[in-house]
């Protein structure tokens, strides 16, 4: 073979082998030499439980508002609510509640004060006033008032995530779709004492009495978190006492929840005082 021809042939062979070697050593799908694939958010939610729950708290804390739908049973009676929560410094909620008789009632909560809209046909008994005001701090000693306030506390998505963070034994169920959103499902079953430790101190004693009276020894809490680190669904089962499912949508949508005008409001405490004194 002519020397120049041999050199050209050898050079081509070396070039081809070099190209092959470079290609073989380069990133390959499934190759042990391939760079690590970054986990998806759903994979992180499932693998880093505590870190993901803490990020969910941080993300949701920055949200101003959320819409919700709440369905289930309380004391053996069906209950349904839908409306909005203002997640600002002062807890606010505006809900439409469907009572067991099938009628709907508008409810607003401004901090610990609840305003219930009086049906038009019943306003004559309250001097034509449209709203009934109930200060839950004044009726906290009564079980009905405590349970009502507790329902609003349970609606707070941030509270439920914090409860899962504080309780030992939370596990990952897996990936599930909730109202069209991809989520990761968490669950924990805790003794009543552990749950009570997370309840607002002002309602803890009355809540403990209510749970004991209904024989509730453990509470099951489930949470579904989406790829934006936002709660999408919460389920709370307290033995046979209550079974509630809350779905969350429209995070950050602007809402205005105003205190009803005093001229349109009747104060339940004042009315009860009048009954007590015989006036």
C-alpha atoms as a printed R data frame, in Angstrom:
    type eleno elety resid chain resno       x      y      z
1   ATOM     1    CA   UNK     A     1   0.000  0.000  0.000
2   ATOM     2    CA   UNK     A     2   1.291  3.452 -0.810
3   ATOM     3    CA   UNK     A     3   2.489  5.275  2.335
4   ATOM     4    CA   UNK     A     4   0.261  8.324  1.821
5   ATOM     5    CA   UNK     A     5  -2.750  6.134  1.206
6   ATOM     6    CA   UNK     A     6  -1.958  4.108  4.330
7   ATOM     7    CA   UNK     A     7  -1.716  7.279  6.412
8   ATOM     8    CA   UNK     A     8  -5.073  8.486  5.134
9   ATOM     9    CA   UNK     A     9  -6.691  5.124  5.855
10  ATOM    10    CA   UNK     A    10  -5.163  4.903  9.336
11  ATOM    11    CA   UNK     A    11  -6.161  8.491 10.091
12  ATOM    12    CA   UNK     A    12  -9.745  7.835  9.067
13  ATOM    13    CA   UNK     A    13  -9.850  4.699 11.196
14  ATOM    14    CA   UNK     A    14  -8.471  6.538 14.241
15  ATOM    15    CA   UNK     A    15 -10.959  9.372 13.739
16  ATOM    16    CA   UNK     A    16 -13.828  6.923 13.484
17  ATOM    17    CA   UNK     A    17 -12.724  5.005 16.584
18  ATOM    18    CA   UNK     A    18 -12.267  8.256 18.505
19  ATOM    19    CA   UNK     A    19 -15.739  9.455 17.557
20  ATOM    20    CA   UNK     A    20 -17.173  6.105 18.608
21  ATOM    21    CA   UNK     A    21 -15.367  6.210 21.931
22  ATOM    22    CA   UNK     A    22 -16.529  9.768 22.651
23  ATOM    23    CA   UNK     A    23 -20.098  8.836 21.802
24  ATOM    24    CA   UNK     A    24 -19.929  5.721 23.973
25  ATOM    25    CA   UNK     A    25 -18.607  7.717 26.937
26  ATOM    26    CA   UNK     A    26 -21.120 10.524 26.536
27  ATOM    27    CA   UNK     A    27 -24.480 10.828 28.369
28  ATOM    28    CA   UNK     A    28 -26.691  7.859 27.578
29  ATOM    29    CA   UNK     A    29 -30.277  7.262 28.666
30  ATOM    30    CA   UNK     A    30 -30.186  4.626 31.358
31  ATOM    31    CA   UNK     A    31 -26.374  4.632 31.423
32  ATOM    32    CA   UNK     A    32 -24.542  4.469 34.716
33  ATOM    33    CA   UNK     A    33 -22.484  7.427 33.488
34  ATOM    34    CA   UNK     A    34 -25.550  9.603 32.800
35  ATOM    35    CA   UNK     A    35 -26.011 12.644 35.041
36  ATOM    36    CA   UNK     A    36 -28.566 12.277 37.831
37  ATOM    37    CA   UNK     A    37 -32.099 13.040 36.731
38  ATOM    38    CA   UNK     A    38 -33.735 15.776 38.790
39  ATOM    39    CA   UNK     A    39 -36.770 14.464 40.717
40  ATOM    40    CA   UNK     A    40 -40.172 15.910 39.894
41  ATOM    41    CA   UNK     A    41 -42.151 17.863 42.487
42  ATOM    42    CA   UNK     A    42 -44.461 14.882 42.989
43  ATOM    43    CA   UNK     A    43 -41.444 12.647 43.586
44  ATOM    44    CA   UNK     A    44 -40.082 15.129 46.118
45  ATOM    45    CA   UNK     A    45 -43.458 15.347 47.839
46  ATOM    46    CA   UNK     A    46 -43.418 11.572 48.214
47  ATOM    47    CA   UNK     A    47 -39.759 11.136 49.197
48  ATOM    48    CA   UNK     A    48 -39.067 14.212 51.359
49  ATOM    49    CA   UNK     A    49 -42.127 14.174 53.594
50  ATOM    50    CA   UNK     A    50 -41.138 16.668 56.273
51  ATOM    51    CA   UNK     A    51 -39.332 19.019 53.899
52  ATOM    52    CA   UNK     A    52 -42.305 19.028 51.523
53  ATOM    53    CA   UNK     A    53 -44.831 19.634 54.301
54  ATOM    54    CA   UNK     A    54 -42.757 22.531 55.628
55  ATOM    55    CA   UNK     A    55 -42.545 24.008 52.115
56  ATOM    56    CA   UNK     A    56 -46.333 23.600 51.845
57  ATOM    57    CA   UNK     A    57 -46.754 25.607 55.071
58  ATOM    58    CA   UNK     A    58 -44.392 28.319 53.794
59  ATOM    59    CA   UNK     A    59 -46.119 28.523 50.403
60  ATOM    60    CA   UNK     A    60 -49.663 28.543 51.759
61  ATOM    61    CA   UNK     A    61 -48.793 31.141 54.406
62  ATOM    62    CA   UNK     A    62 -47.996 33.569 51.574
63  ATOM    63    CA   UNK     A    63 -51.449 33.067 50.050
64  ATOM    64    CA   UNK     A    64 -54.098 35.693 50.820
65  ATOM    65    CA   UNK     A    65 -57.206 33.609 50.224
66  ATOM    66    CA   UNK     A    66 -58.674 30.297 49.097
67  ATOM    67    CA   UNK     A    67 -62.066 28.959 48.032
68  ATOM    68    CA   UNK     A    68 -63.351 25.786 49.627
69  ATOM    69    CA   UNK     A    69 -66.116 23.211 49.651
70  ATOM    70    CA   UNK     A    70 -66.765 21.277 52.853
71  ATOM    71    CA   UNK     A    71 -68.993 18.206 53.107
72  ATOM    72    CA   UNK     A    72 -69.596 15.514 55.680
73  ATOM    73    CA   UNK     A    73 -71.426 14.686 58.882
74  ATOM    74    CA   UNK     A    74 -71.339 16.208 62.360
75  ATOM    75    CA   UNK     A    75 -73.196 14.537 65.194
76  ATOM    76    CA   UNK     A    76 -74.865 12.196 62.728
77  ATOM    77    CA   UNK     A    77 -76.275 15.031 60.618
78  ATOM    78    CA   UNK     A    78 -75.137 15.996 57.118
79  ATOM    79    CA   UNK     A    79 -73.489 19.363 56.642
80  ATOM    80    CA   UNK     A    80 -72.306 21.196 53.549
81  ATOM    81    CA   UNK     A    81 -70.500 24.520 53.188
82  ATOM    82    CA   UNK     A    82 -68.915 26.436 50.337
83  ATOM    83    CA   UNK     A    83 -67.268 29.826 50.230
84  ATOM    84    CA   UNK     A    84 -63.977 31.619 50.802
85  ATOM    85    CA   UNK     A    85 -61.349 32.036 53.499
86  ATOM    86    CA   UNK     A    86 -59.317 35.197 53.984
87  ATOM    87    CA   UNK     A    87 -55.935 33.896 55.218
88  ATOM    88    CA   UNK     A    88 -54.749 37.258 56.528
89  ATOM    89    CA   UNK     A    89 -53.710 38.089 60.090
90  ATOM    90    CA   UNK     A    90 -57.340 38.027 61.255
91  ATOM    91    CA   UNK     A    91 -59.132 34.836 60.232
92  ATOM    92    CA   UNK     A    92 -62.145 35.613 58.048
93  ATOM    93    CA   UNK     A    93 -64.594 33.378 56.251
94  ATOM    94    CA   UNK     A    94 -67.715 33.828 54.162
95  ATOM    95    CA   UNK     A    95 -69.671 30.630 53.664
96  ATOM    96    CA   UNK     A    96 -73.002 29.349 52.467
97  ATOM    97    CA   UNK     A    97 -74.127 26.504 54.717
98  ATOM    98    CA   UNK     A    98 -76.729 23.906 53.793
99  ATOM    99    CA   UNK     A    99 -78.461 22.677 56.945
100 ATOM   100    CA   UNK     A   100 -80.039 19.197 57.340
101 ATOM   101    CA   UNK     A   101 -83.504 20.560 56.449
102 ATOM   102    CA   UNK     A   102 -82.134 21.496 53.028
103 ATOM   103    CA   UNK     A   103 -82.243 25.276 53.459
104 ATOM   104    CA   UNK     A   104 -79.158 27.434 52.962
105 ATOM   105    CA   UNK     A   105 -77.774 29.966 55.421
106 ATOM   106    CA   UNK     A   106 -75.101 32.627 54.831
107 ATOM   107    CA   UNK     A   107 -72.397 32.747 57.500
108 ATOM   108    CA   UNK     A   108 -69.506 35.168 58.021
109 ATOM   109    CA   UNK     A   109 -66.683 34.784 60.515
110 ATOM   110    CA   UNK     A   110 -64.545 37.748 61.529
111 ATOM   111    CA   UNK     A   111 -61.994 36.472 64.026
112 ATOM   112    CA   UNK     A   112 -63.913 34.774 66.858
113 ATOM   113    CA   UNK     A   113 -67.183 36.508 65.938
114 ATOM   114    CA   UNK     A   114 -69.686 34.681 63.731
115 ATOM   115    CA   UNK     A   115 -72.545 36.366 61.873
116 ATOM   116    CA   UNK     A   116 -75.440 34.210 60.655
117 ATOM   117    CA   UNK     A   117 -77.914 35.648 58.167
118 ATOM   118    CA   UNK     A   118 -81.482 35.527 59.518
119 ATOM   119    CA   UNK     A   119 -84.099 34.294 57.001
120 ATOM   120    CA   UNK     A   120 -86.275 37.174 55.814
121 ATOM   121    CA   UNK     A   121 -89.442 35.625 57.225
122 ATOM   122    CA   UNK     A   122 -87.913 35.480 60.724
123 ATOM   123    CA   UNK     A   123 -86.504 39.003 60.958
124 ATOM   124    CA   UNK     A   124 -89.583 40.412 62.664
125 ATOM   125    CA   UNK     A   125 -88.425 38.746 65.896
126 ATOM   126    CA   UNK     A   126 -85.128 40.645 65.722
127 ATOM   127    CA   UNK     A   127 -86.508 44.053 64.862
128 ATOM   128    CA   UNK     A   128 -85.906 43.581 61.162
129 ATOM   129    CA   UNK     A   129 -82.193 42.915 61.656
130 ATOM   130    CA   UNK     A   130 -80.587 40.825 58.902
131 ATOM   131    CA   UNK     A   131 -77.679 39.290 60.842
132 ATOM   132    CA   UNK     A   132 -77.331 37.463 64.175
133 ATOM   133    CA   UNK     A   133 -74.008 38.089 65.901
134 ATOM   134    CA   UNK     A   134 -72.405 35.364 68.042
135 ATOM   135    CA   UNK     A   135 -69.125 35.996 69.840
136 ATOM   136    CA   UNK     A   136 -67.564 32.547 70.217
137 ATOM   137    CA   UNK     A   137 -65.373 33.699 73.099
138 ATOM   138    CA   UNK     A   138 -68.588 34.407 75.022
139 ATOM   139    CA   UNK     A   139 -70.174 31.051 74.255
140 ATOM   140    CA   UNK     A   140 -67.028 28.926 74.396
141 ATOM   141    CA   UNK     A   141 -68.335 27.242 77.513
142 ATOM   142    CA   UNK     A   142 -71.200 25.798 75.504
143 ATOM   143    CA   UNK     A   143 -70.513 22.726 73.392
144 ATOM   144    CA   UNK     A   144 -72.523 24.000 70.419
145 ATOM   145    CA   UNK     A   145 -70.520 27.205 70.233
146 ATOM   146    CA   UNK     A   146 -67.232 25.346 70.585
147 ATOM   147    CA   UNK     A   147 -68.071 22.822 67.885
148 ATOM   148    CA   UNK     A   148 -69.143 25.609 65.525
149 ATOM   149    CA   UNK     A   149 -65.896 27.491 66.090
150 ATOM   150    CA   UNK     A   150 -63.957 24.238 65.723
151 ATOM   151    CA   UNK     A   151 -65.413 23.675 62.259
152 ATOM   152    CA   UNK     A   152 -64.011 27.005 61.108
153 ATOM   153    CA   UNK     A   153 -60.623 26.212 62.646
154 ATOM   154    CA   UNK     A   154 -60.561 22.881 60.801
155 ATOM   155    CA   UNK     A   155 -61.109 24.705 57.485
156 ATOM   156    CA   UNK     A   156 -57.713 26.400 57.687
157 ATOM   157    CA   UNK     A   157 -55.446 24.459 55.287
158 ATOM   158    CA   UNK     A   158 -52.287 25.724 56.995
159 ATOM   159    CA   UNK     A   159 -53.406 24.341 60.354
160 ATOM   160    CA   UNK     A   160 -53.885 20.851 58.959
161 ATOM   161    CA   UNK     A   161 -50.423 20.806 57.375
162 ATOM   162    CA   UNK     A   162 -48.875 21.987 60.658
163 ATOM   163    CA   UNK     A   163 -50.715 19.212 62.480
164 ATOM   164    CA   UNK     A   164 -49.181 16.603 60.165
165 ATOM   165    CA   UNK     A   165 -45.752 18.127 60.777
166 ATOM   166    CA   UNK     A   166 -46.222 18.003 64.543
167 ATOM   167    CA   UNK     A   167 -47.570 14.452 64.716
168 ATOM   168    CA   UNK     A   168 -45.372 11.367 64.549
169 ATOM   169    CA   UNK     A   169 -46.348  8.603 62.157
170 ATOM   170    CA   UNK     A   170 -47.415 10.543 59.061
171 ATOM   171    CA   UNK     A   171 -46.934  8.401 55.950
172 ATOM   172    CA   UNK     A   172 -47.245  8.783 52.178
173 ATOM   173    CA   UNK     A   173 -50.135  6.929 50.523
174 ATOM   174    CA   UNK     A   174 -49.085  7.804 46.957
175 ATOM   175    CA   UNK     A   175 -49.912  9.983 43.973
176 ATOM   176    CA   UNK     A   176 -53.604 10.715 43.344
177 ATOM   177    CA   UNK     A   177 -55.652 13.145 41.235
178 ATOM   178    CA   UNK     A   178 -57.950 15.554 43.094
179 ATOM   179    CA   UNK     A   179 -60.348 17.672 41.038
180 ATOM   180    CA   UNK     A   180 -58.041 17.394 38.038
181 ATOM   181    CA   UNK     A   181 -54.843 18.267 39.944
182 ATOM   182    CA   UNK     A   182 -51.971 15.835 40.450
183 ATOM   183    CA   UNK     A   183 -51.293 15.462 44.186
184 ATOM   184    CA   UNK     A   184 -49.503 13.375 46.787
185 ATOM   185    CA   UNK     A   185 -51.667 11.908 49.540
186 ATOM   186    CA   UNK     A   186 -50.471 11.865 53.179
187 ATOM   187    CA   UNK     A   187 -52.202 10.185 56.120
188 ATOM   188    CA   UNK     A   188 -51.875  9.758 59.880
189 ATOM   189    CA   UNK     A   189 -54.056  8.245 62.591
190 ATOM   190    CA   UNK     A   190 -53.375  9.795 65.977
191 ATOM   191    CA   UNK     A   191 -54.687  9.389 69.530
192 ATOM   192    CA   UNK     A   192 -57.148 12.035 70.662
193 ATOM   193    CA   UNK     A   193 -54.581 13.408 73.124
194 ATOM   194    CA   UNK     A   194 -52.103 14.145 70.309
195 ATOM   195    CA   UNK     A   195 -54.804 15.848 68.274
196 ATOM   196    CA   UNK     A   196 -55.968 17.962 71.227
197 ATOM   197    CA   UNK     A   197 -52.432 19.267 71.694
198 ATOM   198    CA   UNK     A   198 -52.806 20.983 68.295
199 ATOM   199    CA   UNK     A   199 -56.215 22.552 69.069
200 ATOM   200    CA   UNK     A   200 -56.428 26.248 69.942
201 ATOM   201    CA   UNK     A   201 -55.936 26.581 73.693
202 ATOM   202    CA   UNK     A   202 -59.193 28.523 74.093
203 ATOM   203    CA   UNK     A   203 -61.195 25.593 72.731
204 ATOM   204    CA   UNK     A   204 -59.094 22.680 73.960
205 ATOM   205    CA   UNK     A   205 -60.941 21.859 77.186
206 ATOM   206    CA   UNK     A   206 -64.392 22.019 75.608
207 ATOM   207    CA   UNK     A   207 -63.209 20.038 72.570
208 ATOM   208    CA   UNK     A   208 -61.752 17.376 74.857
209 ATOM   209    CA   UNK     A   209 -65.087 17.079 76.696
210 ATOM   210    CA   UNK     A   210 -66.974 16.816 73.408
211 ATOM   211    CA   UNK     A   211 -64.678 14.085 72.056
212 ATOM   212    CA   UNK     A   212 -64.827 12.150 75.312
213 ATOM   213    CA   UNK     A   213 -68.621 12.384 75.449
214 ATOM   214    CA   UNK     A   214 -68.799 10.898 71.950
215 ATOM   215    CA   UNK     A   215 -66.252  8.185 72.650
216 ATOM   216    CA   UNK     A   216 -63.644  9.493 70.211
217 ATOM   217    CA   UNK     A   217 -60.282  7.924 71.006
218 ATOM   218    CA   UNK     A   218 -58.432  8.577 67.755
219 ATOM   219    CA   UNK     A   219 -58.559 10.944 64.795
220 ATOM   220    CA   UNK     A   220 -57.604 10.154 61.202
221 ATOM   221    CA   UNK     A   221 -56.242 13.062 59.163
222 ATOM   222    CA   UNK     A   222 -55.534 12.895 55.416
223 ATOM   223    CA   UNK     A   223 -53.990 15.619 53.265
224 ATOM   224    CA   UNK     A   224 -53.496 15.948 49.497
225 ATOM   225    CA   UNK     A   225 -50.825 18.445 48.270
226 ATOM   226    CA   UNK     A   226 -50.405 19.562 44.643
227 ATOM   227    CA   UNK     A   227 -47.294 20.377 42.579
228 ATOM   228    CA   UNK     A   228 -47.396 24.031 43.707
229 ATOM   229    CA   UNK     A   229 -47.096 22.896 47.339
230 ATOM   230    CA   UNK     A   230 -50.708 23.820 48.120
231 ATOM   231    CA   UNK     A   231 -53.257 21.699 49.988
232 ATOM   232    CA   UNK     A   232 -55.991 20.503 47.640
233 ATOM   233    CA   UNK     A   233 -57.999 18.294 49.988
234 ATOM   234    CA   UNK     A   234 -58.226 17.528 53.699
235 ATOM   235    CA   UNK     A   235 -60.189 14.696 55.316
236 ATOM   236    CA   UNK     A   236 -60.820 14.595 59.081
237 ATOM   237    CA   UNK     A   237 -62.495 11.586 60.686
238 ATOM   238    CA   UNK     A   238 -63.223 11.713 64.433
239 ATOM   239    CA   UNK     A   239 -64.684  8.303 65.180
240 ATOM   240    CA   UNK     A   240 -68.452  8.460 64.830
241 ATOM   241    CA   UNK     A   241 -68.567 12.109 65.924
242 ATOM   242    CA   UNK     A   242 -67.725 13.699 62.572
243 ATOM   243    CA   UNK     A   243 -66.400 12.921 59.111
244 ATOM   244    CA   UNK     A   244 -65.470 15.926 56.964
245 ATOM   245    CA   UNK     A   245 -63.838 16.390 53.543
246 ATOM   246    CA   UNK     A   246 -62.652 19.867 52.488
247 ATOM   247    CA   UNK     A   247 -61.601 20.690 48.918
248 ATOM   248    CA   UNK     A   248 -59.521 23.828 48.189
249 ATOM   249    CA   UNK     A   249 -59.425 25.814 44.923
250 ATOM   250    CA   UNK     A   250 -58.711 29.359 43.628
251 ATOM   251    CA   UNK     A   251 -55.716 30.148 45.825
252 ATOM   252    CA   UNK     A   252 -54.920 33.872 45.873
253 ATOM   253    CA   UNK     A   253 -58.160 35.013 44.257
254 ATOM   254    CA   UNK     A   254 -59.129 38.434 45.657
255 ATOM   255    CA   UNK     A   255 -61.981 38.315 48.179
256 ATOM   256    CA   UNK     A   256 -63.527 40.917 50.483
257 ATOM   257    CA   UNK     A   257 -65.206 39.702 53.680
258 ATOM   258    CA   UNK     A   258 -66.740 42.632 55.534
259 ATOM   259    CA   UNK     A   259 -68.266 42.855 59.000
260 ATOM   260    CA   UNK     A   260 -72.063 43.339 58.646
261 ATOM   261    CA   UNK     A   261 -73.216 46.876 59.571
262 ATOM   262    CA   UNK     A   262 -74.121 47.281 63.236
263 ATOM   263    CA   UNK     A   263 -77.526 48.687 62.229
264 ATOM   264    CA   UNK     A   264 -78.342 45.363 60.560
265 ATOM   265    CA   UNK     A   265 -77.045 43.178 63.374
266 ATOM   266    CA   UNK     A   266 -78.710 41.645 66.421
267 ATOM   267    CA   UNK     A   267 -76.418 40.455 69.222
268 ATOM   268    CA   UNK     A   268 -77.270 36.977 70.512
269 ATOM   269    CA   UNK     A   269 -75.576 37.653 73.854
270 ATOM   270    CA   UNK     A   270 -77.762 40.707 74.422
271 ATOM   271    CA   UNK     A   271 -80.895 38.766 73.464
272 ATOM   272    CA   UNK     A   272 -80.028 35.945 75.859
273 ATOM   273    CA   UNK     A   273 -79.336 38.490 78.577
274 ATOM   274    CA   UNK     A   274 -82.799 39.880 78.036
275 ATOM   275    CA   UNK     A   275 -84.330 36.414 78.343
276 ATOM   276    CA   UNK     A   276 -82.350 35.774 81.531
277 ATOM   277    CA   UNK     A   277 -83.550 38.990 83.147
278 ATOM   278    CA   UNK     A   278 -87.136 38.381 82.021
279 ATOM   279    CA   UNK     A   279 -87.348 41.409 79.722
